[in-house]
């Protein structure tokens, strides 16, 4: 059985450093010492990492990491376990894992709690495996755990062509729901239909609330997954059916809403909820990982609901990767090839 000690590993690693906060150009590649895993953590030699909206927000100074987390960008990786903490029992050196990290993914080595790691699905490359954690943890926790989406229900996924949106459409359809989506171009709307949506609405040319009413008449939606906020809030409430659930996971148009009409919440018995992943405890993230392992990983192992990779960049091209993310021109995931 392979085994490593910390002394046998390289003393330095490349990572993406930030010179303050601001535009993508504050990032550059530098070297630092390898992180040391805690008792319940594994050290991963990173092969690939995902680029996500929270990374952009952190770079802009809008989403600081928790006090006990790495300040290095990057919330999902795939790679090889090279060192195990003293209490790690789920993994051993040589295992290939994909992990939801607490930070530190934009680097050649990264630590992650053992419970936040999952095995690579059958036949997956490092890039494909690294594209899973952030979106699959987020979608499972919000669309299924908080949104309680069930087979036969109707759900609207805002931002349907994003990494989160694509995963929500794929998994929602896989579990028997009827999915609708919004996206910012006809091309993106067509992609949403390919990924499982019954219909997709171009929010630049149509009012989504009016289109939803036209599409499903007076029946309404059971669940809405929203990452936009702002002016979408009241329209979301209008679109929901009795006992509907609005799940807020981000607010690209702002977190504050004026002139909210609360009456639909009472009359239709609506639930307004939401969450963010990073402040959750390791135990809470471990529960999500366990449910994914049991209910979603068998689907991935059969070749269904695979992540959609839009473009892969070398770690040295991280600035270009963030510029693409900010342009919103992508459909699916933006990835970094690390080693």
C-alpha positions in Angstrom: 0.0 0.0 0.0 1.4 3.4 -0.9 2.2 5.8 1.9 3.6 9.2 2.2 4.9 11.4 5.0 4.9 15.1 5.0 8.7 15.1 4.7 8.6 13.1 1.5 6.4 15.6 -0.3 7.7 18.8 -2.0 8.3 21.7 0.3 6.8 24.3 -2.0 3.8 24.5 -4.3 2.4 26.9 -6.8 -0.8 28.6 -6.0 -2.9 31.6 -7.1 -2.2 34.6 -4.9 -4.1 37.9 -4.7 -2.5 41.3 -4.5 -5.4 42.9 -2.7 -9.0 42.7 -4.0 -10.5 43.9 -7.3 -10.3 42.9 -10.9 -9.0 39.5 -12.2 -5.6 41.0 -12.7 -5.0 41.1 -8.9 -4.4 37.3 -9.2 -1.0 35.9 -10.0 0.9 32.6 -9.6 3.3 32.4 -6.7 4.8 29.7 -4.4 4.2 28.9 -0.8 4.5 26.0 1.6 2.1 23.1 1.4 -0.9 23.1 3.8 -0.8 20.7 6.7 -3.9 18.5 7.1 -5.7 18.4 10.4 -6.5 15.1 12.0 -9.8 14.7 10.1 -8.4 16.1 6.8 -6.6 14.7 3.7 -4.0 16.4 1.7 -4.8 16.2 -2.0 -2.4 16.6 -4.9 -4.7 18.7 -7.1 -5.1 17.8 -10.7 -8.0 20.1 -11.5 -10.1 22.8 -9.8 -13.4 24.5 -10.6 -14.0 28.2 -11.1 -17.2 29.4 -9.4 -19.1 32.6 -8.7 -18.1 32.6 -5.0 -14.4 32.7 -6.1 -15.2 35.9 -8.1 -17.0 37.4 -5.1 -14.1 36.6 -2.8 -11.6 38.1 -5.2 -13.7 41.2 -5.3 -13.7 41.4 -1.5 -17.4 40.6 -1.2 -17.2 37.0 0.1 -14.4 36.6 2.7 -13.5 33.1 3.8 -14.4 31.9 7.3 -11.7 32.6 9.9 -10.6 29.0 10.0 -10.5 28.5 6.2 -7.7 28.9 3.7 -7.5 32.4 2.2 -6.5 30.9 -1.2 -9.3 30.8 -3.8 -11.0 27.6 -4.9 -13.9 25.6 -3.4 -13.7 22.3 -5.4 -10.9 20.1 -6.6 -10.1 16.6 -7.9 -6.9 14.8 -7.3 -4.9 12.1 -5.4 -4.8 11.7 -1.7 -1.1 12.0 -0.7 -1.4 12.3 3.1 -4.1 11.5 5.7 -4.7 13.1 9.0 -4.4 11.0 12.2 -8.2 10.2 12.4 -8.9 9.7 8.7 -10.5 6.3 8.1 -12.5 6.9 4.9 -9.5 7.3 2.6 -6.0 6.2 2.1 -3.0 7.5 0.2 -3.4 6.9 -3.5 -7.2 7.3 -3.6 -8.6 9.6 -6.2 -11.1 12.0 -4.7 -13.2 15.0 -5.6 -13.7 17.4 -2.7 -15.7 20.3 -1.6 -13.0 22.4 0.0 -13.2 25.2 2.5 -10.8 27.2 0.3 -7.4 26.5 -1.2 -8.4 24.8 -4.4 -6.4 27.1 -6.8 -3.1 25.4 -5.8 -1.0 22.3 -6.5 -1.9 20.8 -3.1 -5.1 21.4 -1.0 -6.6 20.0 2.2 -10.2 18.9 2.7 -12.1 17.2 5.5 -12.5 13.5 4.8 -16.3 13.8 4.9 -16.3 16.4 2.1 -14.6 14.0 -0.3 -16.2 11.7 -2.8 -14.8 9.1 -5.1 -14.4 9.9 -8.8 -17.5 8.5 -10.7 -16.8 5.7 -13.1 -14.8 6.7 -16.1 -14.4 10.4 -15.1 -11.3 12.5 -15.9 -9.9 14.8 -13.3 -11.6 17.8 -15.0 -15.0 16.1 -14.9 -14.6 15.0 -11.3 -13.5 18.5 -10.2 -16.6 20.0 -11.8 -18.9 18.2 -9.4 -18.7 19.3 -5.8 -19.7 23.0 -5.7 -22.7 22.6 -8.0 -23.9 19.2 -6.8 -23.6 20.0 -3.1 -25.3 23.3 -3.7 -28.1 21.9 -5.8 -28.8 18.9 -3.6 -28.8 21.1 -0.4 -31.1 23.7 -1.9 -33.3 22.2 -4.6 -33.9 18.9 -2.8 -33.2 19.3 0.9 -34.6 22.8 1.4 -36.8 23.0 -1.7 -38.2 19.5 -1.2 -38.5 19.0 -4.9 -40.4 15.7 -5.7 -41.3 13.8 -8.8 -44.2 15.3 -10.6 -43.7 18.8 -9.3 -42.9 21.9 -11.4 -39.7 24.0 -10.8 -38.2 27.1 -12.3 -34.4 27.3 -12.4 -33.1 30.9 -12.8 -29.7 31.1 -14.6 -30.3 27.7 -16.2 -27.2 27.8 -18.3 -24.8 28.4 -15.3 -23.0 25.6 -13.6 -25.6 25.5 -10.9 -28.4 25.8 -13.4 -27.3 23.0 -15.6 -26.9 20.7 -12.6 -30.3 21.7 -11.2 -32.0 21.0 -14.6 -30.2 17.6 -15.0 -30.9 16.3 -11.5 -34.5 17.7 -11.4 -35.4 16.0 -14.6 -33.6 12.8 -13.4 -35.8 12.7 -10.3 -39.0 13.2 -12.3 -39.8 16.9 -12.0 -40.9 19.2 -14.8 -38.3 21.9 -15.1 -38.5 25.5 -16.6 -35.5 27.8 -16.9 -34.5 31.4 -17.5 -31.3 32.4 -19.4 -29.9 35.4 -21.2 -29.9 34.4 -24.8 -31.8 32.1 -27.3 -28.6 30.0 -27.5 -28.6 29.5 -23.7 -32.3 28.8 -23.7 -31.9 26.1 -26.3 -29.1 24.6 -24.1 -31.4 24.6 -21.1 -33.9 22.5 -23.0 -31.2 20.0 -24.0 -30.3 19.7 -20.3 -33.8 18.8 -19.2 -36.0 21.9 -19.2 -39.5 21.7 -20.7 -39.2 25.3 -21.8 -36.7 28.1 -21.3 -37.4 31.9 -21.2 -35.0 34.5 -22.5 -35.2 37.1 -19.7 -33.7 39.8 -21.9 -36.7 39.6 -24.3 -39.5 38.3 -22.1 -40.9 38.8 -18.6 -40.4 35.4 -17.0 -43.5 35.7 -14.8 -45.7 36.4 -17.7 -44.2 33.5 -19.7 -44.6 31.1 -16.8 -48.3 32.1 -16.5 -48.7 31.5 -20.2 -46.9 28.1 -20.1 -48.6 26.6 -17.1 -51.8 28.7 -16.9 -53.1 29.0 -13.3 -51.3 26.0 -11.8 -48.2 27.8 -10.6 -44.8 26.4 -9.7 -43.9 24.2 -6.7 -40.3 25.3 -6.4 -38.1 28.2 -7.7 -34.3 28.2 -7.4 -33.2 31.8 -7.6 -29.7 33.2 -7.8 -30.8 36.7 -9.0 -32.7 38.3 -6.2 -33.6 42.0 -6.5 -36.5 42.6 -8.8 -37.1 38.9 -9.3 -38.5 38.5 -5.7 -42.1 39.7 -6.2 -42.4 38.0 -9.5 -41.2 34.8 -8.0 -43.9 34.9 -5.4 -46.5 35.5 -8.1 -45.3 32.4 -10.0 -45.5 30.0 -7.1 -48.5 27.7 -6.5 -50.1 27.0 -3.2 -47.5 25.6 -0.7 -44.8 26.6 -3.2 -41.1 27.1 -2.1 -38.8 29.9 -3.1 -35.1 29.0 -2.5 -32.6 31.9 -2.6 -29.0 30.9 -3.2 -27.5 34.2 -4.4 -28.5 37.7 -5.3 -26.8 38.9 -8.5 -29.3 41.8 -8.7 -28.9 42.7 -5.0 -30.0 41.4 -1.7 -32.5 44.2 -0.8 -36.0 44.3 -2.1 -38.4 47.3 -1.8 -42.2 47.3 -1.8 -42.5 43.6 -1.1 -46.1 42.3 -1.1 -46.3 39.8 1.7 -49.9 38.7 1.0 -49.0 35.9 -1.5 -46.9 34.3 1.2 -49.9 34.1 3.6 -52.6 33.4 1.0 -50.7 30.7 -0.8 -48.8 29.4 2.3 -45.5 30.0 0.6 -42.1 29.1 2.1 -39.2 31.5 1.4 -35.9 30.0 2.3 -32.3 29.9 1.2 -28.8 29.0 2.2 -25.1 29.4 1.4 -22.7 26.6 1.5 -19.5 28.0 2.9 -20.6 28.8 6.5 -21.9 25.3 7.0 -20.0 23.0 9.4 -18.0 20.0 8.3 -20.7 17.8 9.8 -23.4 19.5 7.8 -21.5 19.3 4.6 -20.8 15.6 5.4 -24.5 14.9 5.5 -24.9 16.4 2.0 -22.0 14.3 0.8 -23.5 11.2 2.2 -26.8 11.8 0.5 -25.0 12.5 -2.8 -23.0 9.3 -2.5 -26.2 7.3 -1.9 -28.6 9.0 -4.3 -26.7 10.8 -7.0 -23.3 9.0 -7.4 -25.0 5.8 -8.7 -26.6 8.0 -11.5 -23.2 9.5 -12.4 -21.6 6.0 -12.3 -24.1 5.0 -15.0 -23.1 7.9 -17.2 -26.1 10.1 -16.7 -26.2 13.8 -15.5 -22.5 14.3 -16.3 -21.2 17.9 -15.7 -21.1 20.2 -18.7 -17.6 21.6 -19.2 -17.6 24.9 -21.2 -13.8 25.6 -21.2 -10.7 24.5 -19.4 -7.7 26.8 -18.6 -4.2 26.2 -17.3 -3.7 27.4 -13.8 -1.4 30.0 -15.3 -4.4 31.4 -17.2 -6.6 31.9 -14.1 -7.1 35.6 -15.0 -8.6 34.7 -18.3 -10.8 32.1 -16.5 -12.2 34.7 -14.2 -12.7 37.2 -17.1 -14.8 34.5 -18.8 -16.8 33.9 -15.7 -17.6 37.6 -15.3 -18.6 37.8 -19.0 -21.4 35.2 -18.4 -20.7 34.0 -21.9 -20.3 30.4 -20.7 -22.8 27.5 -20.6 -21.8 25.1 -17.9 -18.5 24.9 -16.0 -15.2 26.8 -16.2 -12.3 24.6 -15.0 -8.6 24.9 -14.2 -6.1 22.2 -15.1 -3.6 22.1 -12.3 -1.4 19.0 -12.6 
